[in-house]
């Protein structure tokens, strides 16, 4: 039986404003609030809200027969919470249906996995924590920014405890292999890989409304027939795209949402099911390790990182940004941390590309890649000055490393304590219903235990009888297991006083 894994990315770049060289040291705010509000509001109204309402309708109609997954960057969450909270509310409604899974990813949607392991770990941990706060469950599958993946990145992700990772089914990596199987990281077999079928994904996100396409118009029946006709042994079909493809790249007037809405019923007729990434990872076995010595992504024809780091300007900005990464990690200034997340976003490097991106490539406020580089470096110059003011350059590496080690140890201790607190709380919840019954039993047993010494008193007057009573006194410690053991303590203290006269009578 074939299974479709449907996944959508939600990310919005935080737009930078025009920042002149002469503003360095004077103006520490780098963002275009008007453009950020306009961009996220327009995207929410044209794409996110109608698409999520469609998914909610599908979940209510088909129940667990329909499944979908989302990956949301931390920067996108901040913008949505500020300007479009209805999107968050719809995602929470979808979460309550049980048909949705939320994945982990770097908080900034940046390139930290290519630069600094500690920054990457910190970003993923913060985004996963946000997912648990909003949707009640910590992610178990990770999706890196733009599906960036390599063997080293996979090994790092496995060491962080994740069971699965989303990656691109790139031709130059797969060769003759098919993306319709579950693979595993070549350096760590514990991490399973789900590979995107870029053709089937792009048929929806890029070509659906293209009247020059030979498959136009595309119907749900035709699309599912393509999947059903795949070789029998190819059982996992991963269809991944940006959520804004539904409404922005493919306008609502193209009936893209009607196409999506029809997929579950048509799939059921052909014996095709839907599943979330974690379900596939837990139920499917890996067929082989996938060797990816160099980073790949889902961008451009090359499926590599050249759109962000392909020229000298991009690499210069990239190296300069992460030169202060260790200092930012130990910083507790909220403004520094927020600015760090926003200027890390991969879009800022993509604006600097000199590749031929074709007609319609969006470069934001910039006229050229050189303009984008100049503006970004001005902002980066001011940001680095602020970081150096908090942690001067004359701090020795040993001292800085000691601070970082202390912070890591504290984070580990907090994680252990949180787990212990959660365990004790769960145990307490199990014990709480039994407390009233225990209190009633203790009230009934208490009078009987107080009366026990009174019955033994007459027997202690005679010498021989006192000796016979001694075994009963030795049995007294067994009463400690009873709920009212504390009330019996006074009776034990009186026992030695009664023994003394009995022994004197025996000597006489």
RAKA-V93562 format. One line per field, one symbol per residue. ss: DSSP state (H for helix, E for strand, - for the rest). psi: psi as a letter, one per 20 degrees, with the letter a starting at -180 (. if undefined). burial: 1 if it has 9 or more other ideal C-beta (glycine too) atoms within 8 Angstrom, else 0. A space follows every 50 residues. Layout:
BEGIN
ss->???
psi->???
burial->???
END
This chain:
BEGIN
ss->--EEEEEEEE-----E----HHH-------E-HHHHHHHHHHHHHHHHHH HHHHHHHHHHHHHHH--EEEEE-HHHHHHHHHH-HHHHHHHHHHHH---E EEEE-----E-HHH--HHHHHHHHHHHHHHHHHHH-----EEE-HHH-E- HHHHHHHHH----EEEEE--HHHH-------EEEE------EEEEE-HHH HHHHH--------------HHHHHHHHH-------EEEEEEEHHHEE--E EHHH-HHHHHHHHHHHHHH---EE--HHHHHHH-----EE-----E---- -----HHHH--HHHHHHHHHHH--HHHHH----HHHHHHHHHHHE-HHHH ------------------HHHHHHHHHHHHHHHHHHHHHH------HHHH HHHHHHHHHHHHHHHHHHHHHHHHHHHHHHHH--HHHHHHHHHHHHHHHH HHHHHHHHHHH-HHHHHHHHHHHHHHHHHHH---HHHHHHHHHHHHHHHH HHHHHHH-
psi->pqppopqqpoppqopqrpoqhiipihojpjqnhghgggghgghghhfggh ghhghgggghgiciipqqqqppqhhhgggghghmihggghhhghhhijjq qprqrphilakhiigoghggggggghghhhghghjjppqipqorpkkpqr gggghghhiijqhrqprpmqgighdirqikrprrphioiioqppppnhgh ghhghhigjoiipijpqpqhggghhgghiqqhiniooooqrqhihnhfgo qhiikhhhgghiggghghhjkprqqrghggghiqqphqqopnhqprajpr hhlbjhihkirhgghggghggjhjghhhhjpjohgggghgghihphhhhh hjqjqojrpjppjciqhrhhgggggghgghggghhgghhhnqijpqhggg hgggggggggggggggggggghghghhhhhhghighghggghhhhghhhh ighhhighhihpghhghhighhhhihhiihiqhkhhhighhhhhghhhhg hhhghgg.
burial->01111111111111111010001100000111001110111011011111 11111111100100011111111111101100110011011111101011 11111111111110110111111101111111011000101111101111 10111111010111111111001100001111111101001111111101 11111111100000010101011111110100011111111111111101 01000110111111011101011111111110010100110100111100 00111111111011111101110111111110000110111111111111 11100000000011110010111011111111111111011000000001 00110011000000000000000000000000000001001100110011 01100100110110110010000001001001011011001001100110 01101000
END
